[in-house]
Amino acid sequence: MGYVIRQKYLEKLKKLRDTRLIKVVTGVRRCGKSTLLKQFREYLAAQAVKKECLISLNFEDMGNRSLLAGEKLYEYIENRLIPNGMNYIFLDEVQAVSEFQRVVDSLYIRENIDLYITGSNGTLLSGQLATLLSGRYIEIRMLPFSFAEYYELAGGDRRRAWQDYFQNGGFPYLAQLPDEDIRLEYLTGIYNTVLVKDVLSRRGIGDAPRLESIARFLADSVGSLISVKKIADTLTADGRKTTSATVDGYVGALLDAFVFYRVDRYDIRGRQHLKSLAKYYLVDLGLWRMILGKYGGDIGHRLENIVYLELLRRGFQVSVGKLEQGEVDFVARRDGEISYYQVSASVLDPAVLERELRPLEKIKDNYPKYLLTLDELPIGRNGINQLNIIDFLLA
């Protein structure tokens, strides 16, 4: 099986090449950040950039352990800079380096450096680094494969590819593994590594069972409005006494590690965001399967999860739409334009069709409105476009 060019992300890097901005690629572990940088280096080489002008370091490689001290790293890079040309510096999982903020800032102020860094935790761009680099970096948020990317790699029968993707998710290497047991072991390894390295260790959280309970609650609640207090009350009722403040810290750590994404509500009529309740979606359905089991979760909510991630990939800001009576799954905004999405496994039952269309029909503006389902025969009415989800994902 071959390898997929992450074209959307690669084009962004090409456009940003040689600009006075630090390119920061963030995303959950194993979503393809290192491969993306490799693909970009291959592009630079094809553009006649000399090998000695490319300095690439991955700090998860034990061979680079001597460079985990900031001063050592800076000295190493400085000794390899080419004076009469652009130097392209790639620092992968840079948060593992002590005082990496100072290293990044020191490299940025030099004239002949184009700097690219990656990280698997949102705290990379918080605190001191955000202060140092304010206005001097651009973040590229990366996700695992979309279904279109997965199908490009897997090929074959579209329905079979969809079933595999829906069950196993889109972590790039997963599609190349031979059987279900090995895939599940791979997903378990990703999940455990994220919890240990990016949550427990980095955030100083010591209660692993509580963290896993909160992650399971969030995964089991995908597509439902919840609050931190509800999580705390549920854990306490189950014999794991905790507080809202504690849960809030654990949820924040899972968000920082890009395991979950929070989606706030948006008052469609009042055109304002509401902070009281929110929905949470997983970064990939493979982790859902790993946390809840092969058949865990409502199919409709799993489809919501996939559509949410696709809207993010397409550059939308996404919210949950609130009406006086009813809810729209997603309000997607981009460049001043708005579109509305309802997601359902099937609307062949007239009662379900009515339930899904009613909130969209209450919105009186002229922005596009979509009903996404697995049905093969689109219906739609009153200007609402019903699309097959697989067709939507491959469009």
C-alpha contacts under 8 A as a table, 3 or more apart, distances in Angstrom:
res1	aa1	res2	aa2	distance
1	M	153	L	7.02
1	M	154	A	7.43
1	M	176	Q	6.49
2	G	153	L	6.46
3	Y	153	L	6.50
4	V	149	E	6.88
4	V	152	E	7.10
4	V	153	L	6.14
5	I	10	L	7.79
5	I	36	L	7.93
5	I	39	Q	7.29
6	R	9	Y	5.76
6	R	10	L	5.94
6	R	36	L	6.66
6	R	149	E	7.82
7	Q	10	L	4.95
7	Q	11	E	5.97
8	K	11	E	5.39
8	K	12	K	6.64
9	Y	12	K	5.20
9	Y	13	L	6.56
9	Y	36	L	7.55
9	Y	140	I	7.59
9	Y	142	M	7.63
10	L	13	L	5.16
10	L	14	K	6.27
10	L	36	L	6.85
10	L	39	Q	7.57
10	L	40	F	6.50
11	E	14	K	4.99
11	E	15	K	6.24
12	K	15	K	5.21
12	K	16	L	6.27
13	L	16	L	5.05
13	L	17	R	6.02
13	L	23	K	7.73
13	L	40	F	7.34
14	K	17	R	5.22
14	K	40	F	7.77
16	L	19	T	5.60
16	L	21	L	7.77
16	L	23	K	7.72
17	R	114	D	7.37
18	D	114	D	5.71
19	T	114	D	7.33
20	R	114	D	7.43
20	R	136	R	7.30
21	L	114	D	7.84
21	L	115	L	7.73
21	L	136	R	5.16
21	L	137	Y	4.76
21	L	138	I	6.52
22	I	108	Y	7.21
22	I	114	D	7.23
22	I	115	L	5.32
22	I	116	Y	6.02
22	I	117	I	7.61
22	I	136	R	6.36
22	I	137	Y	4.36
22	I	138	I	6.26
23	K	115	L	6.37
23	K	116	Y	4.74
23	K	117	I	6.32
23	K	137	Y	5.94
23	K	138	I	5.40
23	K	139	E	6.27
23	K	140	I	7.31
24	V	116	Y	6.02
24	V	117	I	5.00
24	V	118	T	5.61
24	V	119	G	7.72
24	V	137	Y	6.90
24	V	138	I	6.09
24	V	139	E	4.72
24	V	140	I	6.00
25	V	33	K	6.75
25	V	116	Y	7.64
25	V	117	I	6.23
25	V	118	T	4.61
25	V	119	G	6.61
25	V	139	E	5.90
25	V	140	I	4.74
25	V	141	R	5.91
25	V	142	M	6.76
26	T	33	K	7.42
26	T	118	T	5.60
26	T	119	G	5.06
26	T	120	S	5.81
26	T	121	N	7.12
26	T	122	G	7.33
26	T	139	E	7.07
26	T	140	I	6.26
26	T	141	R	5.00
26	T	142	M	5.92
27	G	31	C	6.63
27	G	33	K	7.36
27	G	119	G	6.88
27	G	120	S	5.30
27	G	121	N	7.11
27	G	141	R	5.80
27	G	142	M	4.94
27	G	143	L	6.11
27	G	257	A	7.78
27	G	258	F	6.09
28	V	31	C	5.86
28	V	120	S	5.24
28	V	121	N	7.28
28	V	142	M	7.80
28	V	143	L	7.19
28	V	194	V	7.85
28	V	257	A	6.25
28	V	258	F	5.04
28	V	259	V	6.53
28	V	283	V	7.66
29	R	32	G	7.84
29	R	120	S	5.62
29	R	190	I	7.03
29	R	194	V	6.83
30	R	33	K	7.26
30	R	144	P	7.79
30	R	171	F	6.66
30	R	172	P	7.39
30	R	190	I	7.27
31	C	142	M	7.00
31	C	143	L	5.74
31	C	144	P	4.44
31	C	145	F	7.49
31	C	171	F	5.70
31	C	172	P	6.39
32	G	35	T	5.17
32	G	36	L	6.07
32	G	142	M	7.77
32	G	143	L	7.89
32	G	144	P	6.84
32	G	171	F	7.91
32	G	172	P	6.53
33	K	36	L	5.09
33	K	37	L	6.45
33	K	118	T	6.85
33	K	142	M	7.14
34	S	37	L	5.22
34	S	38	K	6.24
34	S	92	D	6.72
34	S	118	T	7.87
35	T	38	K	4.91
35	T	39	Q	6.13
36	L	39	Q	5.05
36	L	40	F	6.23
37	L	40	F	4.97
37	L	41	R	6.15
37	L	90	F	7.48
38	K	41	R	5.07
38	K	42	E	6.24
39	Q	42	E	5.05
39	Q	43	Y	6.31
40	F	43	Y	4.93
40	F	44	L	6.26
41	R	44	L	4.96
41	R	45	A	6.14
41	R	54	L	7.57
42	E	45	A	5.07
42	E	46	A	6.23
43	Y	46	A	5.04
43	Y	47	Q	6.34
44	L	47	Q	4.90
44	L	48	A	6.66
44	L	49	V	5.50
45	A	48	A	5.18
45	A	49	V	4.92
45	A	50	K	6.63
45	A	51	K	7.15
46	A	49	V	7.24
49	V	53	C	6.83
49	V	54	L	7.93
50	K	53	C	5.44
50	K	54	L	7.22
51	K	54	L	5.48
52	E	55	I	7.25
52	E	80	R	8.00
52	E	82	I	7.53
53	C	81	L	7.28
53	C	82	I	6.47
53	C	85	G	7.75
53	C	86	M	6.81
53	C	87	N	4.77
53	C	88	Y	6.02
54	L	87	N	6.21
54	L	88	Y	4.97
54	L	89	I	6.22
54	L	90	F	7.82
55	I	77	I	7.59
55	I	80	R	7.97
55	I	87	N	7.50
55	I	88	Y	6.21
55	I	89	I	4.92
55	I	90	F	6.14
56	S	89	I	6.03
56	S	90	F	4.58
56	S	91	L	6.19
56	S	92	D	7.79
57	L	64	N	7.32
57	L	90	F	6.17
57	L	91	L	5.17
57	L	92	D	6.04
58	N	61	D	5.66
58	N	64	N	7.19
58	N	91	L	6.11
58	N	92	D	4.46
58	N	93	E	6.45
58	N	94	V	7.74
59	F	62	M	7.35
59	F	64	N	5.98
59	F	65	R	7.05
59	F	68	L	7.31
59	F	91	L	7.54
59	F	92	D	6.06
59	F	93	E	5.74
59	F	94	V	6.40
59	F	96	A	6.41
59	F	97	V	7.46
60	E	64	N	7.75
60	E	92	D	7.90
60	E	93	E	6.86
60	E	96	A	7.84
61	D	64	N	5.69
61	D	65	R	7.22
62	M	65	R	5.19
63	G	66	S	7.61
64	N	67	L	5.52
64	N	68	L	7.18
65	R	68	L	5.48
66	S	69	A	7.25
66	S	72	K	7.48
67	L	70	G	7.12
67	L	72	K	5.35
67	L	73	L	4.76
67	L	76	Y	7.77
67	L	97	V	7.51
68	L	72	K	7.32
68	L	73	L	6.73
68	L	96	A	6.73
68	L	97	V	4.43
68	L	98	S	6.16
69	A	72	K	5.43
69	A	73	L	6.30
69	A	97	V	5.84
69	A	98	S	5.24
69	A	99	E	7.32
70	G	73	L	5.18
70	G	74	Y	6.22
70	G	97	V	6.10
70	G	98	S	5.41
70	G	99	E	5.30
70	G	100	F	5.75
70	G	102	R	7.51
70	G	103	V	6.07
71	E	74	Y	5.24
71	E	75	E	6.13
71	E	103	V	7.59
72	K	75	E	5.17
72	K	76	Y	6.09
73	L	76	Y	5.08
73	L	77	I	6.30
73	L	103	V	7.62
74	Y	77	I	5.25
74	Y	78	E	6.00
74	Y	103	V	6.02
74	Y	107	L	7.97
75	E	78	E	5.10
75	E	79	N	6.20
76	Y	79	N	5.50
76	Y	80	R	6.79
77	I	80	R	5.29
77	I	81	L	6.45
78	E	81	L	5.46
81	L	87	N	6.45
82	I	85	G	6.12
82	I	86	M	7.43
82	I	87	N	6.55
83	P	112	N	7.54
85	G	112	N	6.47
86	M	112	N	4.84
86	M	113	I	5.77
86	M	114	D	6.95
87	N	112	N	5.95
87	N	113	I	4.80
87	N	114	D	6.10
88	Y	113	I	5.98
88	Y	114	D	4.89
88	Y	115	L	6.08
88	Y	116	Y	7.69
89	I	113	I	6.92
89	I	114	D	6.19
89	I	115	L	4.90
89	I	116	Y	6.03
90	F	115	L	6.30
90	F	116	Y	4.84
90	F	117	I	5.76
91	L	94	V	5.59
91	L	116	Y	6.33
91	L	117	I	4.69
91	L	118	T	6.52
92	D	117	I	5.68
92	D	118	T	4.92
92	D	119	G	6.87
93	E	96	A	6.26
93	E	117	I	7.25
93	E	118	T	5.17
93	E	119	G	4.57
93	E	120	S	6.70
94	V	97	V	5.71
94	V	100	F	6.64
94	V	117	I	6.53
94	V	118	T	6.34
94	V	119	G	6.20
95	Q	98	S	7.51
95	Q	100	F	6.48
95	Q	119	G	6.35
95	Q	124	L	6.40
96	A	100	F	7.87
97	V	100	F	5.20
99	E	102	R	5.63
99	E	103	V	6.78
100	F	103	V	4.97
100	F	104	V	6.09
101	Q	104	V	5.26
101	Q	105	D	6.17
101	Q	128	Q	6.91
101	Q	129	L	5.19
101	Q	132	L	7.73
102	R	105	D	5.08
102	R	106	S	5.97
103	V	106	S	5.15
103	V	107	L	6.18
104	V	107	L	5.24
104	V	108	Y	6.11
105	D	108	Y	5.06
105	D	109	I	6.54
105	D	132	L	6.84
105	D	133	L	7.05
106	S	109	I	5.64
106	S	110	R	7.13
107	L	110	R	5.60
107	L	113	I	6.93
107	L	115	L	7.62
108	Y	111	E	7.78
108	Y	113	I	6.94
108	Y	114	D	7.85
108	Y	115	L	7.08
110	R	113	I	6.17
119	G	122	G	7.68
119	G	124	L	6.45
120	S	124	L	7.96
120	S	198	D	7.17
120	S	257	A	6.25
120	S	258	F	7.49
121	N	124	L	5.83
121	N	198	D	6.33
121	N	256	D	5.33
121	N	257	A	4.55
121	N	258	F	6.79
122	G	125	L	6.06
122	G	126	S	7.23
122	G	255	L	7.74
122	G	256	D	4.38
122	G	257	A	6.17
122	G	258	F	7.22
123	T	126	S	4.85
123	T	127	G	7.48
123	T	256	D	6.27
124	L	129	L	7.21
125	L	129	L	5.91
125	L	130	A	5.19
126	S	129	L	6.12
126	S	130	A	5.05
126	S	131	T	7.80
127	G	130	A	5.60
127	G	131	T	6.42
128	Q	131	T	5.10
128	Q	132	L	6.07
129	L	132	L	5.04
129	L	133	L	5.91
130	A	133	L	5.27
130	A	134	S	5.55
131	T	134	S	5.40
133	L	136	R	5.07
133	L	137	Y	6.39
134	S	137	Y	7.16
143	L	146	S	7.94
143	L	283	V	7.19
143	L	313	R	7.63
144	P	170	G	5.33
144	P	171	F	4.95
144	P	172	P	6.33
144	P	283	V	7.72
144	P	284	D	6.97
145	F	148	A	7.70
145	F	149	E	5.49
145	F	150	Y	5.75
145	F	170	G	4.58
145	F	171	F	6.06
145	F	172	P	6.01
146	S	149	E	5.20
146	S	150	Y	6.17
146	S	170	G	6.55
146	S	310	E	6.82
146	S	393	L	7.75
147	F	150	Y	4.89
147	F	151	Y	5.95
147	F	162	W	7.49
147	F	165	Y	6.89
147	F	170	G	7.25
147	F	393	L	6.32
147	F	394	L	7.02
148	A	151	Y	5.18
148	A	152	E	6.17
148	A	393	L	6.38
148	A	394	L	5.08
149	E	152	E	5.05
149	E	153	L	6.47
150	Y	153	L	5.22
150	Y	154	A	6.00
150	Y	161	A	7.94
150	Y	165	Y	7.37
150	Y	170	G	6.46
150	Y	172	P	7.71
150	Y	175	A	7.52
151	Y	154	A	4.93
151	Y	155	G	5.19
151	Y	158	R	7.44
151	Y	161	A	6.30
151	Y	162	W	7.90
152	E	155	G	5.64
153	L	175	A	7.72
154	A	161	A	6.71
154	A	175	A	6.78
155	G	158	R	7.36
155	G	161	A	7.18
156	G	160	R	7.74
156	G	161	A	7.18
157	D	160	R	5.39
157	D	161	A	6.24
158	R	161	A	5.09
158	R	162	W	6.10
159	R	162	W	5.02
159	R	163	Q	6.23
160	R	163	Q	5.13
160	R	164	D	6.30
161	A	164	D	5.18
161	A	165	Y	6.14
162	W	165	Y	5.04
162	W	166	F	5.93
162	W	390	I	7.68
163	Q	166	F	5.13
163	Q	167	Q	6.14
164	D	167	Q	5.23
164	D	168	N	5.77
164	D	169	G	7.49
165	Y	168	N	5.26
165	Y	169	G	4.79
165	Y	170	G	6.28
166	F	169	G	5.85
166	F	285	L	6.81
167	Q	285	L	6.92
167	Q	286	G	6.63
167	Q	289	R	6.99
167	Q	294	K	7.21
168	N	174	L	7.86
168	N	183	R	7.65
168	N	285	L	6.44
168	N	286	G	4.44
168	N	289	R	7.08
169	G	284	D	5.62
169	G	285	L	4.63
169	G	286	G	4.14
169	G	287	L	7.61
170	G	174	L	7.04
170	G	175	A	7.59
170	G	284	D	6.58
170	G	285	L	7.56
170	G	286	G	7.05
171	F	174	L	5.53
171	F	175	A	7.69
171	F	284	D	7.51
171	F	286	G	7.63
172	P	175	A	6.60
173	Y	176	Q	5.70
173	Y	177	L	7.18
174	L	177	L	5.48
174	L	183	R	6.17
174	L	186	Y	7.44
177	L	182	I	6.72
177	L	183	R	6.15
178	P	182	I	7.12
178	P	183	R	7.70
179	D	182	I	5.67
179	D	183	R	6.32
180	E	183	R	5.08
180	E	184	L	6.15
181	D	184	L	5.19
181	D	185	E	6.27
182	I	185	E	5.03
182	I	186	Y	6.16
183	R	186	Y	5.03
183	R	187	L	6.25
184	L	187	L	5.09
184	L	188	T	6.06
184	L	290	M	6.82
185	E	188	T	5.00
185	E	189	G	6.15
186	Y	189	G	5.08
186	Y	190	I	6.38
187	L	190	I	5.09
187	L	191	Y	6.16
187	L	286	G	6.69
187	L	287	L	6.52
187	L	290	M	6.59
188	T	191	Y	5.14
188	T	192	N	6.04
188	T	287	L	7.93
188	T	290	M	6.39
189	G	192	N	5.26
189	G	193	T	6.03
190	I	193	T	5.21
190	I	194	V	6.16
191	Y	194	V	5.19
191	Y	195	L	6.23
191	Y	287	L	6.97
192	N	195	L	5.12
192	N	196	V	6.07
193	T	196	V	5.20
193	T	197	K	5.68
193	T	198	D	7.49
194	V	197	K	5.45
194	V	198	D	5.04
194	V	199	V	6.59
194	V	257	A	7.01
195	L	198	D	5.82
195	L	199	V	4.96
195	L	200	L	5.95
196	V	199	V	5.85
196	V	200	L	4.95
196	V	201	S	5.90
197	K	200	L	6.31
197	K	201	S	5.31
197	K	202	R	6.41
198	D	201	S	6.38
198	D	202	R	5.50
198	D	203	R	7.51
198	D	257	A	5.75
199	V	202	R	5.55
199	V	203	R	5.52
199	V	204	G	7.60
199	V	205	I	6.99
199	V	253	A	5.67
199	V	254	L	6.63
199	V	257	A	6.60
200	L	203	R	5.68
200	L	204	G	5.53
200	L	205	I	4.59
200	L	206	G	6.31
200	L	208	A	7.22
201	S	204	G	5.16
201	S	205	I	6.71
202	R	205	I	7.92
203	R	253	A	6.84
205	I	208	A	7.51
205	I	250	Y	7.83
207	D	210	R	5.50
207	D	211	L	6.41
208	A	211	L	5.03
208	A	212	E	6.19
209	P	212	E	5.09
209	P	213	S	6.15
210	R	213	S	5.01
210	R	214	I	6.26
210	R	240	R	7.65
211	L	214	I	5.19
211	L	215	A	6.21
211	L	250	Y	6.41
212	E	215	A	5.01
212	E	216	R	6.09
213	S	216	R	5.11
213	S	217	F	6.16
213	S	235	L	7.80
214	I	217	F	5.02
214	I	218	L	6.21
214	I	231	I	7.24
214	I	247	V	7.56
214	I	250	Y	7.57
214	I	251	V	7.38
215	A	218	L	5.16
215	A	219	A	6.13
215	A	251	V	7.93
215	A	254	L	7.73
216	R	219	A	5.07
216	R	220	D	6.01
216	R	291	I	6.23
216	R	292	L	7.03
217	F	220	D	5.14
217	F	221	S	6.12
217	F	231	I	7.24
218	L	221	S	5.04
218	L	222	V	6.31
218	L	280	Y	6.58
218	L	281	Y	7.94
219	A	222	V	5.47
219	A	280	Y	7.85
219	A	281	Y	7.37
219	A	282	L	6.81
219	A	288	W	6.24
219	A	291	I	7.33
219	A	292	L	7.39
220	D	292	L	7.18
220	D	296	G	7.73
220	D	297	G	6.17
221	S	224	S	5.39
221	S	225	L	7.82
221	S	226	I	7.62
221	S	279	K	7.99
221	S	280	Y	7.48
222	V	279	K	6.63
222	V	280	Y	5.59
222	V	281	Y	5.48
222	V	282	L	7.59
222	V	301	H	6.23
222	V	302	R	7.56
222	V	305	N	7.37
223	G	279	K	5.99
223	G	280	Y	6.94
223	G	281	Y	7.20
223	G	301	H	5.14
223	G	302	R	7.95
223	G	304	E	6.80
223	G	305	N	7.44
224	S	279	K	5.75
224	S	280	Y	7.82
225	L	277	L	5.89
225	L	278	A	5.18
225	L	279	K	4.88
226	I	230	K	6.51
226	I	231	I	7.71
226	I	277	L	5.62
226	I	278	A	5.74
226	I	279	K	6.28
227	S	230	K	5.21
227	S	231	I	6.66
227	S	276	S	7.30
227	S	277	L	5.33
227	S	278	A	6.65
228	V	231	I	5.19
228	V	232	A	6.30
228	V	244	S	5.83
228	V	247	V	6.39
228	V	248	D	6.08
229	K	232	A	5.03
229	K	233	D	6.04
229	K	243	T	7.77
229	K	244	S	5.17
230	K	233	D	5.11
230	K	234	T	6.09
231	I	234	T	5.16
231	I	235	L	6.24
231	I	244	S	7.79
231	I	247	V	7.24
232	A	235	L	5.26
232	A	236	T	6.12
232	A	241	K	7.75
232	A	242	T	5.84
232	A	243	T	5.66
232	A	244	S	5.43
232	A	247	V	6.22
233	D	236	T	5.12
233	D	237	A	6.09
233	D	242	T	7.83
233	D	243	T	7.96
234	T	237	A	5.11
234	T	238	D	6.26
235	L	238	D	5.04
235	L	239	G	6.51
235	L	240	R	5.14
235	L	241	K	6.33
235	L	242	T	6.93
236	T	239	G	5.19
236	T	240	R	4.76
236	T	241	K	4.01
236	T	242	T	5.90
237	A	240	R	7.19
237	A	241	K	7.46
238	D	241	K	7.98
242	T	246	T	6.64
242	T	247	V	7.29
243	T	246	T	5.28
243	T	247	V	6.35
244	S	247	V	5.11
244	S	248	D	5.97
245	A	248	D	5.05
245	A	249	G	6.42
246	T	249	G	5.26
246	T	250	Y	6.51
247	V	250	Y	5.09
247	V	251	V	6.05
248	D	251	V	5.15
248	D	252	G	6.02
249	G	252	G	5.07
249	G	253	A	6.28
250	Y	253	A	5.08
250	Y	254	L	6.42
251	V	254	L	5.13
251	V	255	L	6.26
252	G	255	L	5.05
252	G	256	D	6.10
253	A	256	D	4.99
253	A	257	A	6.25
254	L	257	A	5.15
254	L	258	F	6.45
254	L	259	V	5.54
254	L	260	F	6.11
255	L	258	F	5.06
255	L	259	V	5.96
255	L	260	F	5.11
255	L	261	Y	5.92
255	L	262	R	7.41
256	D	259	V	7.70
257	A	260	F	7.83
258	F	261	Y	6.78
258	F	283	V	6.63
259	V	282	L	5.94
259	V	283	V	5.39
260	F	280	Y	6.28
260	F	281	Y	5.46
260	F	282	L	4.51
260	F	283	V	5.63
261	Y	280	Y	5.51
261	Y	281	Y	5.24
261	Y	282	L	6.36
261	Y	283	V	6.95
262	R	278	A	6.63
262	R	279	K	5.92
262	R	280	Y	4.62
262	R	281	Y	6.63
263	V	278	A	5.63
263	V	279	K	5.18
263	V	280	Y	6.05
263	V	281	Y	7.77
263	V	318	V	6.91
263	V	319	S	5.50
263	V	320	V	6.57
264	D	273	H	6.95
264	D	274	L	6.58
264	D	275	K	6.31
264	D	277	L	6.89
264	D	278	A	4.66
264	D	279	K	6.57
264	D	319	S	5.49
264	D	320	V	6.10
265	R	273	H	5.85
265	R	274	L	5.21
265	R	275	K	6.87
265	R	277	L	7.00
265	R	278	A	6.12
265	R	319	S	5.56
265	R	320	V	4.48
265	R	321	G	5.86
265	R	322	K	6.34
266	Y	271	R	6.86
266	Y	272	Q	5.70
266	Y	273	H	4.39
266	Y	274	L	5.82
266	Y	319	S	5.81
266	Y	320	V	5.72
266	Y	321	G	4.97
266	Y	322	K	5.69
266	Y	331	V	7.61
267	D	270	G	5.27
267	D	271	R	5.40
267	D	272	Q	5.32
267	D	273	H	6.09
267	D	274	L	6.88
267	D	321	G	6.14
267	D	322	K	4.81
267	D	323	L	6.46
268	I	271	R	5.14
268	I	272	Q	7.29
268	I	321	G	5.98
268	I	322	K	5.89
268	I	323	L	6.23
268	I	363	I	7.96
269	R	323	L	7.00
274	L	277	L	7.44
275	K	278	A	7.14
278	A	320	V	7.94
279	K	320	V	7.74
281	Y	305	N	5.72
281	Y	308	Y	7.80
282	L	285	L	6.76
282	L	287	L	7.36
282	L	288	W	6.94
282	L	305	N	6.87
283	V	287	L	7.76
283	V	309	L	7.37
284	D	287	L	5.81
284	D	288	W	7.01
284	D	306	I	7.82
285	L	288	W	4.84
285	L	289	R	6.34
285	L	302	R	7.37
285	L	305	N	7.69
285	L	306	I	7.60
286	G	289	R	5.20
286	G	290	M	6.27
287	L	290	M	4.80
287	L	291	I	6.03
288	W	291	I	5.20
288	W	292	L	5.88
288	W	293	G	7.49
288	W	296	G	7.67
289	R	292	L	5.35
289	R	293	G	4.78
289	R	294	K	5.07
289	R	295	Y	7.25
289	R	296	G	6.64
290	M	293	G	5.65
290	M	294	K	7.40
292	L	295	Y	7.56
292	L	296	G	4.92
292	L	297	G	7.31
293	G	296	G	5.19
297	G	301	H	7.22
297	G	302	R	6.97
298	D	301	H	5.32
298	D	302	R	6.32
299	I	302	R	5.05
299	I	303	L	6.23
299	I	345	A	6.68
300	G	303	L	5.09
300	G	304	E	6.25
300	G	343	V	7.00
300	G	344	S	5.28
300	G	345	A	5.10
301	H	304	E	4.82
301	H	305	N	6.25
302	R	305	N	5.00
302	R	306	I	6.51
303	L	306	I	5.13
303	L	307	V	6.25
303	L	343	V	7.00
303	L	344	S	7.38
303	L	345	A	7.21
304	E	307	V	5.12
304	E	308	Y	6.00
304	E	329	D	7.79
304	E	343	V	5.92
304	E	344	S	7.80
305	N	308	Y	5.18
305	N	309	L	6.40
306	I	309	L	5.34
306	I	310	E	6.27
307	V	310	E	4.97
307	V	311	L	6.21
307	V	343	V	7.88
307	V	393	L	7.96
308	Y	311	L	5.24
308	Y	312	L	6.44
308	Y	318	V	7.50
308	Y	330	F	7.64
309	L	312	L	5.05
309	L	313	R	6.28
310	E	313	R	4.99
310	E	314	R	6.30
310	E	393	L	7.21
311	L	314	R	5.06
311	L	315	G	6.58
311	L	316	F	5.59
311	L	317	Q	7.89
311	L	318	V	7.26
311	L	332	A	7.30
312	L	315	G	5.25
312	L	316	F	5.30
312	L	317	Q	6.81
312	L	318	V	7.19
313	R	316	F	7.47
315	G	334	R	6.86
316	F	332	A	5.53
316	F	333	R	5.34
316	F	334	R	5.09
317	Q	332	A	5.61
317	Q	333	R	5.15
317	Q	334	R	6.41
318	V	330	F	6.28
318	V	331	V	5.68
318	V	332	A	4.67
318	V	333	R	6.55
319	S	330	F	5.53
319	S	331	V	5.12
319	S	332	A	6.60
320	V	327	E	7.44
320	V	328	V	6.33
320	V	329	D	5.43
320	V	330	F	4.78
320	V	331	V	5.92
321	G	327	E	5.55
321	G	328	V	4.60
321	G	329	D	6.19
321	G	330	F	5.84
321	G	331	V	5.57
322	K	325	Q	7.94
322	K	326	G	6.72
322	K	327	E	4.92
322	K	328	V	6.49
323	L	326	G	5.34
323	L	327	E	5.65
323	L	328	V	7.69
323	L	359	P	7.55
325	Q	359	P	7.94
326	G	359	P	5.84
327	E	359	P	6.18
328	V	331	V	7.14
328	V	340	Y	7.15
328	V	341	Y	6.71
328	V	342	Q	6.02
328	V	359	P	6.14
328	V	360	L	6.88
329	D	340	Y	7.85
329	D	341	Y	5.98
329	D	342	Q	5.14
329	D	343	V	6.76
330	F	340	Y	5.84
330	F	341	Y	5.12
330	F	342	Q	6.73
331	V	338	I	6.93
331	V	339	S	6.03
331	V	340	Y	4.82
331	V	341	Y	6.59
332	A	338	I	5.64
332	A	339	S	5.23
332	A	340	Y	6.20
332	A	341	Y	7.82
333	R	336	G	6.63
333	R	337	E	5.63
333	R	338	I	4.54
333	R	339	S	6.58
334	R	337	E	5.35
334	R	338	I	6.63
337	E	367	Y	7.59
338	I	367	Y	5.95
338	I	368	P	7.32
339	S	367	Y	5.69
339	S	368	P	4.96
339	S	369	K	5.84
339	S	370	Y	7.81
340	Y	360	L	7.50
340	Y	367	Y	7.66
340	Y	368	P	6.40
340	Y	369	K	4.70
340	Y	370	Y	6.10
341	Y	369	K	6.04
341	Y	370	Y	4.83
341	Y	371	L	5.87
341	Y	372	L	7.16
342	Q	356	E	6.60
342	Q	357	L	7.91
342	Q	360	L	7.84
342	Q	370	Y	6.27
342	Q	371	L	4.79
342	Q	372	L	6.13
343	V	356	E	7.97
343	V	371	L	5.97
343	V	372	L	4.86
343	V	373	T	6.04
344	S	347	V	6.90
344	S	356	E	7.63
344	S	371	L	7.66
344	S	372	L	6.36
344	S	373	T	5.06
344	S	374	L	7.61
345	A	373	T	5.08
345	A	374	L	5.44
345	A	375	D	7.52
346	S	349	D	7.59
346	S	352	V	7.84
346	S	373	T	5.43
346	S	374	L	5.86
346	S	375	D	5.67
347	V	350	P	6.72
347	V	351	A	7.97
347	V	352	V	5.28
347	V	353	L	4.61
347	V	356	E	7.88
347	V	373	T	7.22
347	V	375	D	7.33
348	L	352	V	7.37
348	L	353	L	6.84
348	L	375	D	7.51
349	D	352	V	5.36
349	D	353	L	6.34
350	P	353	L	4.99
350	P	354	E	6.13
351	A	354	E	5.15
351	A	355	R	6.24
352	V	355	R	4.99
352	V	356	E	6.20
353	L	356	E	5.27
353	L	357	L	6.09
354	E	357	L	5.31
354	E	358	R	5.88
355	R	358	R	5.58
355	R	359	P	7.63
356	E	359	P	6.66
356	E	360	L	7.59
356	E	371	L	7.64
357	L	360	L	5.36
357	L	361	E	6.17
357	L	371	L	7.56
358	R	361	E	5.19
358	R	362	K	6.44
359	P	362	K	5.23
359	P	363	I	7.02
360	L	363	I	5.52
360	L	369	K	6.74
360	L	384	I	7.71
361	E	364	K	7.19
361	E	382	N	7.55
368	P	384	I	7.38
369	K	383	G	7.56
369	K	384	I	5.16
369	K	385	N	6.32
370	Y	384	I	5.61
370	Y	385	N	4.78
370	Y	386	Q	5.72
370	Y	387	L	7.14
371	L	380	G	7.54
371	L	384	I	6.99
371	L	385	N	6.07
371	L	386	Q	4.50
371	L	387	L	6.23
372	L	386	Q	5.79
372	L	387	L	5.02
372	L	388	N	5.75
372	L	389	I	5.33
372	L	392	F	7.88
373	T	386	Q	7.41
373	T	387	L	6.48
373	T	388	N	5.21
373	T	389	I	5.38
374	L	388	N	5.29
374	L	389	I	5.64
374	L	390	I	7.26
375	D	378	P	6.75
375	D	388	N	6.02
376	E	388	N	6.29
378	P	386	Q	5.26
378	P	387	L	6.07
378	P	388	N	7.12
379	I	385	N	7.99
379	I	386	Q	6.05
380	G	383	G	7.25
380	G	384	I	5.40
380	G	385	N	5.37
380	G	386	Q	4.96
381	R	384	I	5.35
381	R	385	N	7.30
387	L	391	D	7.11
387	L	392	F	6.55
388	N	391	D	5.31
388	N	392	F	6.20
389	I	392	F	4.92
389	I	393	L	6.14
390	I	393	L	5.10
390	I	394	L	6.23
391	D	394	L	5.19
391	D	395	A	5.96
392	F	395	A	5.19
